[in-house]
Amino acid sequence: MKKRLLPLALGGLGIGTTEFVIMGLLSDVAADFNISIPEAGYMISAYALGVVIGAPLLVVASRSFPPKKILWALMVMFTLFNACSAFAPTSMTLLLSRLMAGLPHGAFFGVGSVVASRLAVKGKEAQAISTMFAGLTIANLLTVPLGTYIGHHFSWRYTFGLITVIGLLTLLLIQLWLPALEASKTGNVRSQLSFFKSREAWLILLITAIGTGGLFAWISYIAPLMTEVAGFAPEQVSYILVLAGFGMVVGNFAGGRLADKIEPVKACLVLLLCMAATLLIIYFTSESKVMALLMTFVAGGLSLAIAAPIQILMIKTAKGAEMLGAATTQAAFNIGNALGAFFGGLPIAMGFGYTSPELVGVSMATIGAMIAIVLIKRQRSNRAEKLSPSFQESPV
């Protein structure tokens, strides 16, 4: 890993840890504040809401500043509100801290994606972006299980203290190792927001929100799938999640390489089709422990493999508003998280069992692939229009 990309990866590690570790700490938070687990679950929703709100607003507000200063300011906000979470005296204080800590999430990855692509060797932009997302994958492999262990055996507050330390280290490395790139000449707010008039941009956001929702339909209910269907003991689920995290690490780098070898939109199409096929296999084979473990690794890999391709696709599409586009993509990922969990839970509530979310996931991934096909055809049509000369008849 190149030293100048390490601050981005470390920031991704902190962000990934705070986003996912709360899911394993709900019972501890609920017991500490004497609230129900569903009420503690609002801490997850608050963070996701912060991501959706903060991604476009913070990028537009900071458009005239150099990327290094933007990333530093975003990480200050992230570190401060995770520290507030560690010392939160009430559940409402924690809820507000989680909301505020989510604000810089999408903006950091959005600005970081553009910075990584600008620092990359030509033709390896997606691989550079996947280096940034490596922090997010390593979080699921190492710091999320570690933070869950600390929260269970000591205090969930120490877990947020650990995240605060990661934030402080990221600030130091941003200052020391991240190059001082010039501010992007992105124009005024109106020109930035014209990004939302692009049909291609909306197609990419739909691919992200619907297509990736397929994987979230699976992973949101992986615990009962493994215990009730595959027959694993509840205490083994944490190790299975580590396996999924290892898949994410491998898939993240594989997705970056794929997007540099073929067009990013085609990489997204391939990965979404693989996602649909994987979820279908899980539906039919999850009663086998061996297949359950194998497909957990594969599905984990696919869940992050699409991250770099979709980011570089948006950066290339959102000319003049690259940071806003990349940040908005992160908001769409979180919408996909919410949609996948919601729609995946409906058939369970209707009594169709813990394998039924996989069929929802197949449908969402397939719809995402169909939207990618529409985008491919639209891009071909646009290229054909640009290449075809316009002839005018000369007067005789």
C-alpha positions as CSV (number, residue, x, y, z in Angstrom):
1,M,0.0,0.0,0.0
2,K,1.4,3.4,-1.0
3,K,2.1,5.6,2.0
4,R,0.1,8.5,0.7
5,L,-3.0,6.4,0.4
6,L,-2.7,5.0,4.0
7,P,-4.5,8.0,5.6
8,L,-7.5,7.2,3.4
9,A,-7.4,3.6,4.3
10,L,-7.1,4.3,8.0
11,G,-10.0,6.7,7.8
12,G,-12.0,4.0,6.2
13,L,-11.0,1.6,9.0
14,G,-12.4,4.0,11.6
15,I,-15.6,4.7,9.6
16,G,-16.2,1.0,8.9
17,T,-15.7,0.2,12.6
18,T,-18.2,2.7,13.9
19,E,-20.8,1.9,11.2
20,F,-20.9,-1.9,11.8
21,V,-19.7,-2.5,15.4
22,I,-22.9,-1.0,16.9
23,M,-24.9,-3.9,15.5
24,G,-23.0,-6.2,17.8
25,L,-23.3,-3.9,20.8
26,L,-27.1,-3.3,20.8
27,S,-27.7,-5.6,23.8
28,D,-24.9,-3.9,25.8
29,V,-26.2,-0.4,25.0
30,A,-29.8,-1.4,25.8
31,A,-28.8,-2.8,29.2
32,D,-26.7,0.3,30.1
33,F,-29.5,2.8,29.3
34,N,-32.3,0.4,30.4
35,I,-34.0,0.6,27.0
36,S,-35.3,-2.1,24.6
37,I,-33.1,-3.6,21.9
38,P,-35.4,-2.2,19.2
39,E,-34.9,1.3,20.8
40,A,-31.1,0.7,20.8
41,G,-31.5,-0.2,17.1
42,Y,-32.3,3.5,16.5
43,M,-28.6,4.1,16.9
44,I,-28.0,2.2,13.6
45,S,-30.7,4.2,11.8
46,A,-29.4,7.5,13.2
47,Y,-26.0,6.9,11.8
48,A,-27.4,5.9,8.3
49,L,-29.6,9.0,8.3
50,G,-26.5,11.1,9.1
51,V,-24.7,9.5,6.1
52,V,-27.5,10.3,3.7
53,I,-27.8,13.9,5.0
54,G,-24.1,14.7,5.2
55,A,-22.8,13.2,2.0
56,P,-24.2,15.9,-0.4
57,L,-24.4,18.8,2.0
58,L,-20.8,18.7,3.3
59,V,-19.3,18.2,-0.1
60,V,-21.2,21.2,-1.6
61,A,-20.4,23.4,1.4
62,S,-16.6,22.6,1.2
63,R,-16.3,22.7,-2.6
64,S,-13.8,25.6,-2.7
65,F,-11.3,24.1,-0.2
66,P,-8.4,21.8,-1.1
67,P,-9.1,18.1,-0.6
68,K,-6.6,17.7,2.2
69,K,-8.3,20.4,4.3
70,I,-11.7,18.9,3.6
71,L,-10.6,15.4,4.7
72,W,-9.0,16.8,7.8
73,A,-12.1,18.7,8.8
74,L,-14.3,15.7,8.1
75,M,-12.1,13.5,10.3
76,V,-12.2,16.1,13.1
77,M,-16.0,15.9,13.0
78,F,-15.9,12.1,13.0
79,T,-13.4,11.9,15.9
80,L,-15.3,14.5,18.0
81,F,-18.7,12.8,17.8
82,N,-17.4,9.3,18.3
83,A,-15.7,10.7,21.5
84,C,-19.1,12.1,22.4
85,S,-20.6,8.7,21.9
86,A,-18.1,7.2,24.3
87,F,-19.2,9.6,27.0
88,A,-22.9,9.9,26.2
89,P,-24.8,10.2,29.5
90,T,-28.2,9.3,28.0
91,S,-29.6,7.3,25.1
92,M,-30.8,10.5,23.4
93,T,-27.3,11.9,23.6
94,L,-25.9,8.8,22.1
95,L,-28.6,8.9,19.3
96,L,-27.6,12.5,18.4
97,S,-23.9,11.7,18.6
98,R,-24.4,8.8,16.2
99,L,-26.4,11.0,13.8
100,M,-23.6,13.6,13.8
101,A,-20.8,11.0,13.5
102,G,-22.6,9.7,10.4
103,L,-22.5,13.1,8.6
104,P,-18.8,13.0,7.4
105,H,-19.0,9.3,6.3
106,G,-20.2,9.7,2.7
107,A,-18.3,13.0,2.2
108,F,-15.0,11.4,3.4
109,F,-15.4,8.4,1.0
110,G,-16.6,10.7,-1.8
111,V,-13.7,13.2,-1.5
112,G,-11.3,10.3,-0.7
113,S,-12.3,8.5,-3.9
114,V,-11.5,11.5,-6.0
115,V,-8.2,12.1,-4.2
116,A,-7.2,8.4,-4.6
117,S,-8.0,8.5,-8.3
118,R,-5.9,11.7,-8.7
119,L,-3.0,10.1,-6.9
120,A,-3.2,6.9,-8.9
121,V,-1.1,5.8,-11.9
122,K,-3.1,6.2,-15.1
123,G,-5.2,3.2,-15.7
124,K,-5.2,2.0,-12.1
125,E,-7.6,4.5,-10.6
126,A,-10.1,1.9,-9.4
127,Q,-7.3,-0.1,-7.7
128,A,-6.3,3.1,-5.8
129,I,-9.9,3.6,-4.7
130,S,-10.0,0.0,-3.6
131,T,-7.0,0.7,-1.4
132,M,-9.0,3.3,0.4
133,F,-11.9,0.9,0.8
134,A,-9.5,-1.7,2.2
135,G,-9.8,0.0,5.5
136,L,-13.6,-0.6,5.4
137,T,-13.0,-4.3,4.7
138,I,-10.3,-4.7,7.4
139,A,-12.8,-3.2,9.8
140,N,-15.2,-6.1,9.2
141,L,-12.3,-8.6,9.5
142,L,-10.6,-7.2,12.6
143,T,-11.8,-4.1,14.5
144,V,-15.5,-4.9,14.4
145,P,-15.0,-8.3,16.0
146,L,-12.5,-6.7,18.4
147,G,-14.8,-3.9,19.3
148,T,-17.7,-6.3,19.8
149,Y,-15.5,-8.4,22.2
150,I,-14.4,-5.2,24.1
151,G,-18.0,-4.1,24.4
152,H,-19.2,-7.5,25.7
153,H,-16.4,-8.1,28.2
154,F,-15.6,-4.6,29.3
155,S,-17.8,-1.7,28.1
156,W,-19.2,-0.5,24.8
157,R,-17.8,2.9,25.7
158,Y,-14.3,1.6,25.4
159,T,-15.1,0.5,21.8
160,F,-16.0,4.1,20.9
161,G,-12.9,5.2,22.7
162,L,-10.9,2.9,20.3
163,I,-12.7,4.4,17.3
164,T,-11.7,7.9,18.6
165,V,-8.1,6.8,18.8
166,I,-8.3,5.6,15.2
167,G,-9.7,9.0,14.2
168,L,-6.8,10.8,15.9
169,L,-4.3,8.6,14.2
170,T,-6.0,9.3,10.8
171,L,-5.8,13.1,11.5
172,L,-2.0,12.7,12.1
173,L,-1.4,10.7,8.9
174,I,-3.5,13.1,6.8
175,Q,-1.3,15.9,8.0
176,L,1.9,14.0,7.5
177,W,1.4,11.9,4.4
178,L,-1.5,13.1,2.3
179,P,-0.3,15.3,-0.5
180,A,-1.6,18.9,-0.7
181,L,-3.6,18.7,-3.9
182,E,-5.2,21.8,-5.5
183,A,-8.9,22.5,-4.9
184,S,-11.1,21.2,-7.7
185,K,-12.5,24.0,-9.9
186,T,-16.0,22.9,-9.5
187,G,-17.8,26.2,-9.9
188,N,-20.7,27.5,-7.8
189,V,-23.4,25.6,-6.0
190,R,-25.8,25.8,-9.0
191,S,-23.2,24.1,-11.3
192,Q,-22.5,21.5,-8.7
193,L,-26.2,20.7,-8.2
194,S,-26.7,20.4,-12.0
195,F,-25.1,16.9,-11.4
196,F,-28.6,15.8,-10.4
197,K,-30.0,16.7,-13.8
198,S,-27.9,13.9,-15.4
199,R,-29.9,10.7,-16.2
200,E,-26.7,8.7,-16.2
201,A,-26.0,9.8,-12.6
202,W,-29.4,8.8,-11.4
203,L,-29.0,5.4,-13.1
204,I,-25.8,4.9,-11.2
205,L,-27.5,5.8,-7.9
206,L,-30.3,3.4,-8.7
207,I,-27.8,0.6,-9.4
208,T,-26.2,1.3,-6.1
209,A,-29.4,1.7,-4.0
210,I,-31.3,-1.3,-5.5
211,G,-28.5,-3.6,-6.7
212,T,-26.4,-3.6,-3.6
213,G,-29.5,-3.9,-1.5
214,G,-29.5,-7.5,-2.6
215,L,-26.5,-8.3,-0.5
216,F,-27.8,-6.4,2.5
217,A,-31.0,-8.5,2.3
218,W,-28.6,-11.5,2.9
219,I,-26.2,-10.1,5.5
220,S,-28.8,-8.4,7.6
221,Y,-30.3,-11.8,8.5
222,I,-27.1,-13.9,8.3
223,A,-27.2,-14.8,12.0
224,P,-30.6,-16.7,12.0
225,L,-29.7,-18.2,8.6
226,M,-26.6,-19.7,10.1
227,T,-28.1,-20.9,13.4
228,E,-31.7,-21.9,12.3
229,V,-31.0,-23.2,8.8
230,A,-27.3,-24.2,8.6
231,G,-27.3,-25.5,12.2
232,F,-24.3,-23.6,13.6
233,A,-24.2,-22.7,17.3
234,P,-25.0,-19.1,18.1
235,E,-21.4,-18.5,19.5
236,Q,-20.0,-19.5,16.1
237,V,-21.7,-16.7,14.3
238,S,-19.0,-14.2,15.1
239,Y,-16.4,-16.4,13.5
240,I,-18.6,-16.8,10.4
241,L,-18.8,-13.0,10.2
242,V,-14.9,-12.9,10.2
243,L,-15.0,-15.3,7.2
244,A,-17.4,-12.8,5.5
245,G,-15.0,-10.0,6.4
246,F,-12.1,-11.9,4.8
247,G,-14.1,-12.3,1.7
248,M,-14.7,-8.5,1.7
249,V,-10.9,-7.9,1.8
250,V,-10.3,-10.2,-1.2
251,G,-13.3,-9.0,-3.1
252,N,-12.5,-5.3,-2.6
253,F,-9.1,-5.6,-4.4
254,A,-10.5,-8.0,-7.0
255,G,-13.3,-5.5,-7.9
256,G,-10.7,-2.7,-8.2
257,R,-8.6,-4.8,-10.6
258,L,-11.7,-5.8,-12.7
259,A,-12.8,-2.1,-13.1
260,D,-9.4,-1.2,-14.4
261,K,-9.4,-4.0,-16.9
262,I,-12.9,-3.5,-18.3
263,E,-15.3,-0.6,-18.3
264,P,-16.5,0.2,-14.8
265,V,-20.2,-0.1,-15.8
266,K,-19.5,-3.6,-17.3
267,A,-17.7,-4.6,-14.1
268,C,-20.8,-3.5,-12.1
269,L,-23.0,-5.6,-14.4
270,V,-20.8,-8.7,-14.0
271,L,-20.6,-8.3,-10.3
272,L,-24.4,-7.8,-9.9
273,L,-25.1,-10.9,-12.0
274,C,-22.6,-12.9,-9.8
275,M,-24.4,-11.5,-6.8
276,A,-27.8,-12.7,-8.0
277,A,-26.4,-16.2,-8.8
278,T,-24.6,-16.4,-5.4
279,L,-27.7,-15.5,-3.4
280,L,-29.7,-18.1,-5.4
281,I,-27.1,-20.8,-4.5
282,I,-27.3,-19.7,-0.9
283,Y,-31.1,-20.1,-1.0
284,F,-30.8,-23.7,-2.2
285,T,-27.7,-24.9,-0.3
286,S,-27.7,-23.1,3.0
287,E,-28.7,-26.3,4.9
288,S,-25.2,-27.6,4.2
289,K,-22.6,-26.3,6.6
290,V,-19.8,-26.5,4.1
291,M,-21.8,-24.7,1.4
292,A,-23.0,-22.1,3.9
293,L,-19.4,-21.3,4.8
294,L,-18.2,-21.3,1.2
295,M,-20.9,-19.0,0.0
296,T,-20.5,-16.7,3.0
297,F,-17.0,-16.0,1.8
298,V,-18.1,-15.6,-1.8
299,A,-21.0,-13.3,-0.9
300,G,-18.8,-11.3,1.4
301,G,-16.4,-10.8,-1.4
302,L,-19.1,-9.6,-3.8
303,S,-20.5,-7.2,-1.2
304,L,-17.4,-5.0,-1.4
305,A,-16.2,-5.9,-4.9
306,I,-18.6,-3.5,-6.4
307,A,-17.5,-0.5,-4.3
308,A,-14.5,0.6,-6.4
309,P,-16.2,0.1,-9.8
310,I,-19.3,2.0,-8.8
311,Q,-17.2,4.9,-7.4
312,I,-14.9,5.2,-10.4
313,L,-18.0,5.0,-12.7
314,M,-19.6,7.9,-10.9
315,I,-16.4,9.9,-10.9
316,K,-16.1,9.6,-14.7
317,T,-19.8,10.4,-15.1
318,A,-20.1,13.4,-12.8
319,K,-17.6,15.7,-14.6
320,G,-17.2,18.9,-12.7
321,A,-19.0,17.5,-9.7
322,E,-16.8,14.4,-9.0
323,M,-16.7,14.8,-5.2
324,L,-20.5,15.4,-5.0
325,G,-21.2,12.4,-7.2
326,A,-18.9,10.1,-5.3
327,A,-20.3,11.2,-1.9
328,T,-23.9,10.8,-3.1
329,T,-23.0,7.2,-4.2
330,Q,-22.1,6.5,-0.5
331,A,-25.5,7.8,0.5
332,A,-27.0,5.4,-2.0
333,F,-25.1,2.5,-0.5
334,N,-26.7,3.3,2.9
335,I,-30.1,3.5,1.2
336,G,-29.4,0.1,-0.2
337,N,-28.6,-1.1,3.3
338,A,-31.9,0.1,4.6
339,L,-33.9,-1.2,1.6
340,G,-32.3,-4.6,1.7
341,A,-32.9,-5.0,5.4
342,F,-36.5,-3.8,5.1
343,F,-37.6,-5.9,2.1
344,G,-35.5,-8.9,3.2
345,G,-37.4,-8.9,6.5
346,L,-40.9,-8.9,5.0
347,P,-41.0,-12.5,3.9
348,I,-39.6,-13.6,7.3
349,A,-42.4,-11.7,9.0
350,M,-44.9,-13.5,6.6
351,G,-43.5,-16.9,7.7
352,F,-41.5,-17.9,4.7
353,G,-38.4,-18.7,6.7
354,Y,-34.8,-17.5,7.0
355,T,-33.8,-18.4,3.5
356,S,-36.5,-16.2,2.0
357,P,-34.5,-12.9,2.1
358,E,-32.1,-14.5,-0.4
359,L,-34.9,-14.5,-3.0
360,V,-35.5,-10.8,-2.3
361,G,-31.8,-10.2,-2.8
362,V,-31.8,-12.1,-6.1
363,S,-34.6,-9.8,-7.3
364,M,-32.8,-6.6,-6.2
365,A,-29.5,-7.6,-7.7
366,T,-31.2,-8.6,-10.9
367,I,-33.0,-5.3,-11.1
368,G,-29.6,-3.5,-10.5
369,A,-28.1,-5.5,-13.4
370,M,-31.0,-4.5,-15.7
371,I,-30.4,-0.9,-14.8
372,A,-26.7,-1.4,-15.6
373,I,-27.7,-2.7,-19.0
374,V,-29.8,0.4,-19.6
375,L,-26.8,2.6,-18.6
376,I,-24.5,0.7,-21.0
377,K,-26.9,1.2,-23.9
378,R,-27.3,4.9,-23.0
379,Q,-23.5,5.3,-22.9
380,R,-23.1,3.6,-26.3
381,S,-25.8,5.8,-27.7
382,N,-24.1,9.0,-26.4
383,R,-20.7,7.9,-27.8
384,A,-22.2,7.2,-31.2
385,E,-23.8,10.6,-31.3
386,K,-20.4,12.3,-30.4
387,L,-18.5,10.2,-33.1
388,S,-21.0,10.5,-35.9
389,P,-20.2,13.6,-38.1
390,S,-23.0,16.0,-39.0
391,F,-23.1,16.6,-42.7
392,Q,-24.7,19.6,-44.3
393,E,-25.5,19.8,-48.0
394,S,-23.5,22.4,-49.8
395,P,-25.5,24.6,-52.2
396,V,-25.0,23.7,-55.8
